Amino acid sequence: MSSYEARRLENIRRNQILVRELGLQNGLSQVSEAGTKSPVEQKTTPTKRRKTYSSQPTRASARIAKAYPQSTSPRYVDEGEDELALGAGSPRKKPKPTPRKTTITEETTLSKGTTPPIPSPGPPISRLNVTTLMERWISWTPSAPPPTRDDEGNYHFVSHPTFTPNKSPEAIMREGSFGGSYWRPLYSQRLRTTVSDDWRELPASWLAGLSVERYLTSPTYAAAANKFGVACGQSIEEWEANGWIAHEHDVRGWFQWYCRFWLGRRCADDARQIERWRKCVGDHGRWRRALLKRYVQAGIRNLADEDYAEGRERSDLSPAIHQTCHHWAWEVRQEALDRFWGESQW
């Protein structure tokens, strides 16, 4: 044993004797010859548990889950952009949602106000009920006369005097609408079946000389087939997911309803569809006023003047809004432009 180690052990022994003599051993740690604390005196420090956080919500809305079992995330776009067009018919894929301020819904798109209830998408309909439903779509008989037309070109329906479109269904199709794909084969999530060939119920006179493949049943959305050459709107599938389609009346939504209404059918969905039309392109409709405002800002007072801005076409003002109004059976006429110019505020 080295002299250093011998001196260390002697010092430890002497210190222990001194501690016993002084009566301090009960309050001190017992030190072994190796110089370590006894197990009794070793402190155990509890290890902190690391908190874990979940990125998943801790609470889900039962109401939303029940009302929209097949729904997807809402679309978000900047309000006021030309791409905010509402005519259904585009088979485009739904874009991924981005954090923007405005959500397109029935209410925010059509402007503020009270509207008739929107049908809920609801659960899938049974096969037996679907068969009955499809028979009902074609079994109706006309109960109202054809519309009349005034000097300004507005159509009037005796049963619904506030509904005054100035474009007929035939004109909308012939001039180009819905990317040429409105009447394509459509798979309905609600009905769990594909609907096709229902365009054949349209009058033969509406289709005479018209390319059905280009203007009605194109499997893909073609902006070039539209009157104003731009893509706009949401697909019928998106309308269905949002609950804007009343399947018991029209599986394709607004324009199919308009065709049947024009031909004399009247149903329980008429008030809702007309209210939607009114808020889009009625006298104080959002898209109508937005388009007329563009005309005023560009200094256009006369629709017959084609030289308003170095030879540009009027549709260059906002082709998407023009196309949207076209889908909703309205176009700018001189009388409406004159009245808008005469308003003190617009």
C-alpha positions in Angstrom: 0.0 0.0 0.0 1.4 3.4 -0.9 2.1 6.0 1.8 -0.6 8.3 0.3 -3.2 5.6 0.6 -2.1 4.7 4.2 -2.4 8.3 5.3 -5.8 8.7 3.7 -7.2 5.7 5.5 -5.7 6.8 8.8 -7.3 10.2 8.4 -10.7 8.6 7.7 -10.4 6.4 10.9 -9.4 9.3 13.0 -12.3 11.4 11.7 -14.8 8.6 12.4 -13.6 8.3 16.0 -13.9 12.1 16.4 -17.4 12.1 15.1 -18.5 9.4 17.5 -17.0 11.2 20.4 -18.8 14.4 19.5 -22.2 12.5 18.9 -22.6 13.8 15.3 -22.9 10.5 13.5 -26.7 10.4 13.3 -26.9 13.6 11.2 -24.1 12.8 8.8 -23.7 10.5 5.9 -21.8 7.3 6.5 -18.8 7.3 4.2 -17.2 4.1 3.2 -13.5 3.5 2.7 -14.2 4.0 -1.0 -15.5 7.5 -0.2 -19.1 6.9 -1.6 -22.4 7.6 0.1 -24.4 4.8 1.5 -27.5 3.7 -0.5 -29.8 5.1 2.3 -28.3 8.6 1.9 -28.4 8.7 -1.9 -31.0 11.1 -3.1 -33.4 10.0 -5.9 -34.4 12.8 -8.1 -37.7 12.0 -10.0 -37.3 12.3 -13.8 -39.7 14.8 -15.3 -42.1 13.4 -17.8 -42.0 15.1 -21.1 -45.3 16.5 -22.1 -46.7 15.3 -25.3 -48.9 17.4 -27.5 -51.2 16.1 -30.2 -51.8 17.9 -33.4 -55.2 16.3 -33.7 -58.3 18.2 -32.5 -59.6 16.9 -29.1 -63.2 17.6 -30.1 -65.1 17.1 -33.3 -68.4 18.7 -34.3 -71.1 16.1 -34.3 -73.5 18.5 -36.1 -71.2 19.0 -39.0 -70.3 15.3 -39.3 -74.0 14.5 -39.4 -74.9 17.1 -41.9 -72.0 16.5 -44.3 -71.0 12.9 -44.1 -69.3 13.1 -47.5 -68.1 16.7 -47.4 -64.7 17.8 -48.1 -62.8 20.9 -47.1 -64.3 24.2 -48.2 -62.8 26.3 -51.0 -61.1 29.5 -50.0 -60.6 32.3 -52.5 -60.1 36.1 -52.3 -63.5 37.7 -52.6 -63.9 39.9 -55.7 -61.6 37.9 -58.0 -62.9 37.1 -61.5 -62.5 33.4 -60.8 -65.4 33.6 -58.3 -67.9 32.3 -60.8 -70.8 30.2 -59.7 -72.1 28.3 -62.7 -71.9 24.6 -62.0 -70.7 22.2 -64.7 -66.9 22.2 -64.5 -65.5 18.7 -63.8 -62.2 20.2 -62.5 -60.6 18.8 -59.4 -61.3 20.6 -56.2 -58.2 22.6 -55.2 -56.6 22.1 -51.8 -57.8 24.6 -49.3 -55.5 27.5 -48.5 -55.8 29.9 -45.5 -57.7 32.7 -47.0 -60.3 35.0 -45.4 -63.5 34.2 -47.4 -65.2 30.8 -47.7 -67.4 30.3 -50.7 -70.8 29.1 -49.4 -74.3 29.6 -50.6 -74.7 32.6 -48.4 -71.4 34.4 -48.9 -71.5 33.9 -52.7 -75.0 35.0 -53.3 -74.7 38.0 -50.9 -76.3 38.7 -47.5 -80.0 38.1 -46.9 -82.5 35.4 -46.0 -82.8 32.5 -48.4 -85.0 29.4 -48.4 -83.3 26.5 -46.7 -80.6 24.7 -48.5 -81.2 20.9 -48.9 -78.8 18.9 -46.8 -76.6 16.3 -48.7 -77.9 13.7 -46.4 -77.2 10.0 -46.4 -77.1 7.9 -49.6 -80.5 7.1 -51.0 -81.5 3.4 -51.4 -81.5 1.7 -54.8 -85.3 1.3 -54.7 -85.8 5.0 -53.9 -83.4 6.0 -56.6 -85.4 4.2 -59.2 -88.5 5.9 -58.1 -86.7 9.2 -58.1 -85.4 8.8 -61.6 -88.9 8.0 -62.8 -90.2 11.2 -61.2 -87.6 13.3 -63.0 -89.2 12.5 -66.4 -92.8 11.9 -65.4 -93.8 15.6 -64.8 -96.2 17.4 -67.1 -96.1 21.1 -67.9 -98.4 23.2 -65.7 -97.5 26.7 -66.8 -97.5 28.5 -70.1 -94.2 29.6 -71.9 -92.7 32.9 -70.8 -93.4 36.2 -72.6 -90.7 38.8 -73.5 -90.8 42.6 -72.9 -89.2 45.3 -75.0 -85.9 45.1 -73.0 -85.6 41.5 -73.7 -86.5 40.2 -70.3 -88.6 37.1 -69.9 -91.6 37.0 -67.7 -93.3 34.0 -66.1 -96.9 34.4 -64.9 -96.4 32.1 -61.9 -93.3 33.9 -60.7 -93.3 37.6 -61.7 -90.0 38.4 -59.9 -88.0 36.0 -62.1 -87.0 38.0 -65.1 -83.9 36.4 -66.9 -83.0 37.7 -70.3 -81.3 34.5 -71.6 -83.2 31.4 -72.6 -81.8 27.9 -71.9 -81.3 27.4 -75.6 -79.3 30.5 -76.0 -77.1 29.7 -73.0 -76.2 26.3 -74.5 -75.8 27.5 -78.1 -73.5 30.4 -77.2 -71.3 28.1 -75.0 -71.6 27.3 -71.3 -70.3 25.1 -68.5 -67.2 24.1 -70.5 -69.4 22.0 -72.7 -69.6 19.3 -70.0 -72.8 20.1 -68.1 -74.7 17.0 -69.4 -71.8 14.6 -69.2 -72.3 11.3 -67.4 -72.5 12.2 -63.7 -71.8 10.0 -60.8 -73.8 11.1 -57.7 -72.4 10.4 -54.3 -75.8 10.8 -52.8 -77.6 8.5 -55.2 -74.6 6.1 -55.7 -75.4 5.8 -59.4 -74.3 7.4 -62.7 -76.8 9.6 -64.4 -76.5 10.0 -68.2 -78.4 10.8 -71.3 -80.8 13.1 -69.4 -80.0 15.7 -72.0 -82.3 13.8 -74.4 -85.3 15.3 -72.6 -84.4 18.7 -74.0 -86.5 19.9 -77.0 -85.2 18.8 -80.4 -85.4 22.5 -81.6 -82.8 23.5 -78.9 -80.3 20.9 -80.2 -80.8 21.3 -83.9 -77.4 21.9 -85.6 -75.7 21.9 -82.2 -72.7 19.6 -81.5 -73.8 17.7 -78.4 -70.3 16.3 -77.9 -68.7 19.7 -77.8 -71.4 21.8 -76.0 -73.2 19.4 -73.8 -71.5 16.1 -73.0 -67.8 16.7 -73.2 -66.1 14.4 -70.7 -63.6 17.1 -69.8 -64.2 20.8 -69.1 -63.1 22.9 -72.1 -62.9 26.7 -71.5 -62.8 27.2 -75.3 -66.3 25.9 -75.5 -67.6 28.8 -73.3 -68.9 32.0 -74.8 -66.2 34.1 -73.2 -63.4 31.5 -73.5 -62.6 31.2 -69.8 -63.1 28.6 -67.1 -65.3 29.5 -64.2 -67.5 27.9 -61.6 -67.6 24.8 -59.4 -68.4 21.3 -60.5 -71.7 19.6 -60.0 -70.0 17.3 -57.6 -69.0 20.2 -55.5 -72.5 21.6 -55.5 -73.7 18.2 -54.3 -71.2 18.1 -51.5 -72.2 21.6 -50.4 -75.9 20.6 -50.3 -77.0 22.9 -53.1 -78.8 20.3 -55.1 -82.3 19.1 -54.4 -82.1 15.5 -55.8 -85.8 14.9 -55.6 -86.2 17.5 -58.4 -82.9 18.0 -60.4 -79.8 16.0 -59.9 -77.7 18.5 -61.9 -78.8 21.6 -60.1 -79.5 25.2 -61.3 -79.4 25.0 -65.1 -81.4 21.7 -65.3 -84.0 23.3 -63.0 -84.1 26.3 -65.4 -84.6 24.2 -68.4 -87.5 22.4 -66.8 -89.0 25.6 -65.4 -88.9 27.2 -68.8 -90.7 24.2 -70.3 -93.6 24.6 -67.8 -92.7 22.4 -64.8 -93.4 23.8 -61.4 -92.1 22.2 -58.2 -91.3 22.8 -54.5 -87.7 24.0 -55.4 -88.8 26.9 -57.5 -88.7 29.6 -54.7 -85.2 28.6 -53.6 -83.7 28.6 -57.1 -85.3 31.9 -58.0 -84.0 33.4 -54.9 -80.5 32.2 -55.7 -80.9 33.7 -59.2 -82.1 37.0 -57.8 -79.1 37.3 -55.5 -76.7 36.6 -58.4 -78.1 38.6 -61.3 -81.4 40.1 -60.1 -81.9 43.8 -60.0 -79.5 44.1 -57.1 -77.6 40.9 -57.6 -74.0 40.7 -56.7 -72.6 39.6 -60.1 -74.9 41.8 -62.1 -73.8 44.9 -60.1 -70.1 43.9 -60.2 -70.2 43.6 -64.0 -72.1 46.9 -64.5 -69.6 48.6 -62.2 -66.8 47.5 -64.5 -68.6 49.1 -67.5 -69.0 52.4 -65.6 -65.3 52.4 -64.5 -64.3 51.8 -68.1 -66.5 54.7 -69.2 -68.8 52.6 -71.4 -72.2 54.3 -71.8 -73.3 52.8 -75.1 -73.2 49.0 -75.8 -73.1 49.8 -79.5 -69.7 51.6 -79.1 -67.0 49.1 -79.8 -64.1 51.6 -79.6 -64.2 52.4 -75.9 -60.6 51.4 -75.2 -58.4 51.1 -78.2 -60.6 48.5 -79.9 -60.9 46.1 -76.9 -63.9 44.0 -76.6 -66.4 44.7 -73.8 -66.0 41.2 -72.5 -62.3 41.9 -71.8 -63.5 43.9 -68.7 -64.1 40.6 -66.9 -64.6 37.5 -68.9 -65.2 35.3 -65.9 -68.0 37.5 -64.5 -69.5 37.8 -68.0 -69.5 34.0 -68.2 -71.0 33.6 -64.7 -73.8 35.9 -65.5 -74.3 34.0 -68.8 -74.7 30.8 -66.8 -77.3 32.5 -64.6 -79.3 33.6 -67.7 -78.5 37.2 -67.7 -76.4 39.5 -69.9 -75.8 43.3 -69.9 -78.5 45.2 -71.9 -78.5 48.9 -72.7 -81.5 49.7 -70.4 -79.8 48.1 -67.4 -76.6 50.0 -68.1 -78.4 53.3 -68.4 -80.1 52.8 -65.0 -76.8 51.9 -63.4 -75.2 55.0 -64.8 -78.1 57.0 -63.3 -77.7 55.7 -59.8 -76.0 58.0 -57.3 -74.2 55.2 -55.6 -72.9 51.9 -57.1 
